[in-house]
Structures are given as C-alpha cells and as structure tokens.
Amino acid sequence: MTVRAAVLPAVGAPLEITGIELPEPGPGQVRVRLAAAGVCHSDLSLSNGTMRVPVPAVLGHEGAGTVTAVGEGVAGLAPGTPVVLNWAPACGGCPACARGEVWLCGHALDGAARVHARTANGTELHPGLNVGAFAEETVVPAACVLPLPEGVPLTDAALLGCAVLTGYGAVHHSARVQPGETVAVFGVGGVGLATLQAARIAGAARIIAVDVSPRKEELARACGATDFVLAEEQTPRAVRALTGKQGVDVAVECAGRAQSIRAAWESTRRGGRTTVVGIGGKDEQVTFNALEIFHWGRTLTGCVYGNSDPARDLPAIAAHVREGRLDLSALVTEHITLKDIPTAFEDMLAGRGGRALVVF
C-alpha cells in the first residue's frame, strides 16, 4: 500500500515528501492511521546527525492515531482502537528494565534498524525512532503503541508521545518538584511548555520561563510561568533576583546547549537540583571547577524521556487533561500538513514557536 511520508534520504539532506510502500502488519505488528504527529526537536537532531540512526529513514516519533489492522499474535488491540505511539518501548529483560528504569532500556531503539518500508524504486527505509510517524500510516511493533485513555482528543494526544511525557517526567520523576518550590525552565519549545505546566501541577510557587525569544513570553505565561526572563549573559543574576538572590530550587534545561546548561546550573540555589532534558551535540562542552561543585552542593542530572514509564504515566497525565489541569492545545503553536514539515524544521532552527502539529 502506498502512503505519503516525510523521508530523510541522508544525514544533512532536506526531507522529501514522497510516496512509500508500506507493508501489511506481520506477526506482532500493528498498522496505525495517523491522526496527528508533533514536530519535535529530536527529529531535527536525527536529520542533522546529532543523534545517529540508520538512513534513509521515515522520521517522526511523536504521534497518535487509530489501529487499522493487527498482525498474528497481537492481543489487546483491534481495528478502531485509538492509540499513542511509544517510540522507546522497553524490552523488559535488560539490566535497566530489571532495575525498573525502563527509560534507559538498552534495546529500546533496536527497532530503528529494521526495514520499515520502501520507496517506489525499492530503496529500503528505516523508522527514524522506531515509529515513522511522519506518514499517513505506519506499521510498528505492538510494543510501540499504547491505548489512548478516554477523554483525550486524538489529535492533541500526539503530544503525549514525547513532549508531555518528557516535560511531566522531568518535573515529577527527575527533579521531583515539591509544592511551594521555585522552578526555572530554560527553553520554551514544546517540551519546555509541557514542563511549565507540569511544574504548575506539582504546586511550584514561582515558575520562571527563560528563552532567547521575547515572543515566547505569552506562550510561557499561558502554560503556567509566573515570570519570564530573556536568555542572555546575565540570566542567572536575573533569576536569582526573582528569588531573594538565592536561586531556584529546581532548574530544568530543555534546549541542550552548553550555555543554557551552565546558566541553569548557576540559576539554581545552593543545594538545589538542575535537570538537563535537552539533547545537545558532542561539541557542546560544559565545564565546572572542582571548588564550585563542592561549594554549591547542587545536583546535576541528565533526564531521558522524562525518566518516564509511558504505560504508568500516560493514564495519570490523561487524568490531568480530563480534569483541566493540563492543556495540550496550549503546547501547539501551529497546525500544519505533511508537506509543511521541512518549513517547520526551519522554524525550529530559527528558535520560533513552541510545537507544530502535523494533522493528517
């Protein structure tokens, strides 16, 4: 069956919107008709080589849709089931999974090497991060789909697959924000906006959004920010000025840049926690001296996929959506079509907007 998709022909090459030949689901697989897919900065990281996956590939890892067919041996899913795509399925058997750290599963991305589809001339295509969501339809292992809880609009649910799980998990699982604490969020893209809302849900007393673009202040405040600080050389000083010169209890960095990681660290109070969510390149070097590590007593942690277990966290997040505490639509800055994805990549490079949502 031929469907339209956004294909990355090679690292660094422009995306091509083209028809691909998608097979029927085999044993243990599920076919999904996409309702929507989010354009995430991680897709840009795949296209420019910051994150390495086999190419050529169908990109897109944040999506939701409806099951149209299931392969042999698939249980609990049937045609017509609304689902959220899970780009990092846990194997359940590796050391990380045995520790309960499913977000660190050593085999989560093994599926990125499989043959997902073919071009019209027979070229084999891989799924960029397992699911190939930048397409009208996709075929994925059953472990890559989660039934969508009731009460969440299917189109908005696409954001649950990455941005919301990451932002929510960064606050609740990694930084473990407590009621009354102060929080700074560096980078107000899709994940940053979700992080702001999660901090509000956690009961943070003051939530400071930091970004290079003044145009993002309105978005940030709509998602729970009590203050907005423009990212510049004196940003840590500005954050400390808003917190009695102490610094915030928690800083969450969502940009993956050495400069903003360092700024987040310096904005955190003595004994506070700095969580890095953003994915940076190997050339982004962050340095600390030994004395400051001792003196400030801060904790600096990495955070993969929000340290989330999607099967556990998705129902909890859906409850927040149903009860009005989490607004998925506030994360979306524009609705686009498949052909507009290359332009959305350009917008991300320019630091514009929160998150574009591809609607099929």
Secondary structure as UniProt FT lines:
FT   STRAND          2..8
FT   TURN            11..12
FT   STRAND          16..21
FT   TURN            27..28
FT   STRAND          29..39
FT   HELIX           41..48
FT   STRAND          57..58
FT   STRAND          62..70
FT   TURN            72..73
FT   TURN            79..80
FT   STRAND          82..85
FT   HELIX           95..98
FT   TURN            99..100
FT   HELIX           102..104
FT   TURN            106..109
FT   HELIX           110..113
FT   STRAND          117..119
FT   TURN            120..121
FT   STRAND          124..127
FT   TURN            128..129
FT   STRAND          137..141
FT   HELIX           142..144
FT   STRAND          145..147
FT   TURN            150..151
FT   TURN            154..155
FT   HELIX           156..161
FT   HELIX           163..169
FT   HELIX           170..174
FT   TURN            179..180
FT   STRAND          182..186
FT   HELIX           190..202
FT   STRAND          206..211
FT   HELIX           214..216
FT   HELIX           217..222
FT   TURN            223..224
FT   STRAND          227..230
FT   TURN            233..234
FT   HELIX           235..241
FT   TURN            242..245
FT   STRAND          248..253
FT   HELIX           258..267
FT   STRAND          268..276
FT   TURN            282..283
FT   HELIX           290..296
FT   STRAND          299..302
FT   HELIX           305..307
FT   HELIX           310..322
FT   TURN            323..324
FT   HELIX           328..331
FT   STRAND          334..336
FT   HELIX           338..340
FT   HELIX           341..349
FT   TURN            350..351
FT   STRAND          356..359
//
